[in-house]
Amino acid sequence: MDGIEREKQLLIDFLCANAGGPIYYTGRDMKLSHKGMKISESDWSIFLGHAGDTMTALSVPKQECDDVVAFVLSLKDDVVES
């Protein structure tokens, strides 16, 4: 459980730091974090679908959804293995 909580906190810190918040992210970069996970284009598309469905279910406003999608798409080359 401790490892899962640490991963959750690192994700929160990463998102806050990249959104311009006062948090300092101390984790690994995205490329290193996802290296060897063999995340495919199909996996990426499924993830985007789940993220979109979640934002819809939570009634996240369109502008915020667009901002999140743009940010996540900027990470694709570091996450998806060709």
N, C-alpha and C positions, 0 to 999 in steps of 0.2 A: 504493500500500500504506500509506503514511503516513497518508493521510486515513481509511482504513478502521480502522487501529489507533486513531486519535484518536476516531473515532465509538464504537468498542468501549469505550474508556476513559471517555468521557462517559457511556455507558449504565451502566457499572459504578459510576461516581461518583454518578449520579442515583439508582440503586437503593439504594446504601449510605447516602446522605444521607437518603433518604426512609424508610429502615428504622431510622433513629435512630443510625446509625454516626457516627464522628468525621470523615467525609469532607465536604468543602465542595464542593458542585456549582457549577461556574462556567458551565455551558451555558445555552442558551435554555430558556424554559418550554415545556411540551408543546404548548400552543396555537400558539405561534409556530413551533415546530419542524415541526409537521404542516400548517401553513396552506398551502393550494393543492395538497396532495397528492391531494385528492379521494378520501379513504378513505371507503368506503361501509359501510353496515350489513353487507353481504355480506362485504366485506373483513375487517371486525371479527370476524364470526362465524368465518371461516376462520382468522384469527389465533388466536382463543381455542381452536379445535379443535387447532391445531398445538401451542399452549402446553400444553394438557391432555395431548395424546399424548406430548409430550416429558417432562413431569413423571411420567407413568405409566411410560414407558420407563426413566426414571432412578430409579424406585421412591421418589419423594419422598413422605414421609408425608402422610396426609390433612390434618392440621391445617395443615401448611406450604403444601400446595396451596390450601387454602381461604383462607389469608392472602394468598397471591400473587394469587389470582383476585379477592379483595376489593379489593386495591390496584390491580390493572390495571383493574377495572371503574370505579374512582373516576376514572380518566383518560379514560374514553370520551368525555365531552362535549368534551374538548380535542383529541381525535384524529379523531373521526368528523365529517365534514361532512354536514350535513343536506341 
